[in-house]
């Protein structure tokens, strides 16, 4: 994968240049948030446990011996190892927060308050500071102190109940609760920065994984409005739009296709199935009717498609202008022609050497997203502490005492 074949454009001023973010973070949700802030130019100082670091560093070893989770969620950050319970560690954190613009944390509920950095103290220390607490269920309510791993949130929110096949539920293929929370935290912080530009004051954001995920599954929730039964679990097929899902060609290949509206349905019958009479068949003449008679329709489609090989099926669907997609694996993503054509890949540095990464969504004509190295544990500790006014002797003492 040659990510440097096409030179990246020169980076212009970014929206968050000059913004300092302090991250008391681990795992996925908060790191996803702060990495997106770093993408936009923010300086993110990630505070990690001395000797251990973010436990997500050890989730796997798939990227040159490094964790895929950590590499993905932590580029462009600085790593500061700090025991925030030790007196000198607390003093370093106090100095850092006094000059910061944003604090993002996803420690256990109440942990920041027990450290002595609750909202009241922080407001007195730095009135312009924006704080974002990412938790499982929010800072109050009966579930406040529940352990909230991603799978637990998927279960409690109802996502697991609508994902899978008729026979079995299934988790989403990624950490949807963590990522949803991280992205909503990111957008909430961007809004808070805009608000601070008007008022001059910081604000507090209470962001829960549970509420982020329930927003993302708003459609299945509303589908059960006033006690109506939920949509059936239909695997890779859409539960309420038919036909929409993977269909097999005669050579065993599969094509994902979908018909979204009645105009497309008529063309699909005429040009793809070559059975125009089905367009007005009462069993299939509306999406509600097609959903009610899903099995009969999918059998007709499968019989037709079995007469074509994969290339022929794709060509016929293209002739009908029906939406299709190949069922790629994550491994095939790296060489997807759309990524290559749009120059989405970059080479960044890491503790294990150069690695390939990809730009975040949203292509601006004014600047390119920041794409800086993945930090080694504690790589920036000495430099950050020097900025905060600690002398070399004090830093050496902190290291000897295990504070850093």
Secondary structure, DSSP 8 states (H G I E B T S, - for coil): --TTSS--------TTTT-EEEEE--SSHHHHHHHHHHHTT-EEEEEE-TTT--GGGGS--TBTTB-HHHHHH-BTEEEEE--TTSHHHHHHHHHHHHH-SEEEE--STTHHHHTT--HHHHHHH-TT-EEEEEESS-SSSTTTTS---HHHHHHHHTHHHHSB-SS-B---SS-HHHHHHHHHHHHHHHHHHHHHHHHS---EEEEEHHHHHHHHTHHHHHHTGGG-------TTS-SSSSSEEEEE-TTS-EEEEE--SHHHHHHIIIIIS--GGGGG-TTTSSHHHHHHTHHHHHHHHHHHHTTS-HHHHHHHHHHTT-EEE----HHHHTT-HHHHHTT-EEEE--TTS-EEEE--S---SS-------B--TTTTHHHHHHHTT--HHHHHHHHHTT--
